[in-house]
Amino acid sequence: MAFETGFSQPITAVDLFCGAGGLTHGLILESIAVRAGIDIDGNCKFAYEENNDVPFIAKDVSLVTGSELKALFGASSIKVLAGCAPCQPFSRYTQGKDTSEDTKWGMLYEFGRLIKEIQPEIVTMENVPEVRRHQVYEDFEAELKTLGYQVSSDVVFCPDYGIPQNRSRLVLLASKLGPIQLAAPTHNSDTYRTVRETISHLEPINAGEASATDHLHLSAGMSDLNLQRIKASVPDGTWQDWDDDLVAACHRKEGRTTYRSVYGRMSWDKPSPTITTQFTGFGNGRFGHPTQDRGLSLREGALLQTFPATYRFTEPGKPVIIKHISKMIGNAVPVQLGRVIARSIKEHLAGQNVVRKVQDESQPERAESPWDQSLQ
């Protein structure tokens, strides 16, 4: 089923802060054409273009002009400007730290500047929930309302939408065409997708090894001490269960009462913890494999972020650099959340009599994705 507007051109989007393309891929799977992705991190170029067949523009968003975006959109009738401004300054992990010199603070203002310059019909923004506590977010939402947008913002618990990960994110939707809201949740605690459903089919590997058939199914190496620690760990347990000789000195010093979420194994039958940029490190969170003595592989992290199993992050013949790829995966908008956002936009437009569903007889139906059933 394709979507056709009542105007001369279809719905099109430009993805600011696009990274490796999680949001873009979700939009494309829901038949929203993406004209370009823009991001300062050139390491994302191959993954973005290879998997989405969309141009990647390596540029600081603060240097992008409204006229450049207008040229990308062309004669589009319904313009969607999407973006996930860098969230590190707003994250709970930086609370209490001096981030005043962090240039990422201004990126949300730059997003707002571009909205003001091109006045797209639809705006969507994804970020950490903590962004709401900051003046920059209040200013961003106030500017949207001043420009005539109707705004909704929801803190999304990702398992409610079929994403196998305990990730909470703020999703903002804004429209000049009328009230807009996020689609209703599709799952509950009885039907959440689990780690087992998502990664148990992958072949066993050891720490520091890669699959012979999938170079992204690669696990970081572990020290002898960390191997002893993970062998002493059980799903949903903590390092507090270990013998004293395995506990890090800093944790012993603090009376074994803090940082209980690090050095842990995840459970097979629950969603995973939030996949961060450091998910390959056993000591960085509850990123131990449920049964194998290692941290998560890159492919496992990508699957938990709902990237398709065929999503490619490195050029053929190039080395797999764990630090670079884990950053791309951890920073990404989950592809399934991108699909939820796209469906929300299309439902909104249909409700405003802007689009109508039509069967495109000239093209076959798109093959169903494993994630399609999550939203049915």
PyMOL commands that set and color helices and strands:
alter all, ss='L'
color gray80, all
select helices_A, chain A and resi 22-29+42-52+61-63+66-73+88-90+92-94+103-118+129-133+135-146+158-161+195-199+224-231+239-241+244-246+249-253+282-284+298-304+322-331+335-351+372-375
alter helices_A, ss='H'
color red, helices_A
select strands_A, chain A and resi 2-5+11-16+33-39+56-58+78-83+122-127+150-157+168-175+355-358
alter strands_A, ss='S'
color yellow, strands_A
deselect
rebuild
show_as cartoon
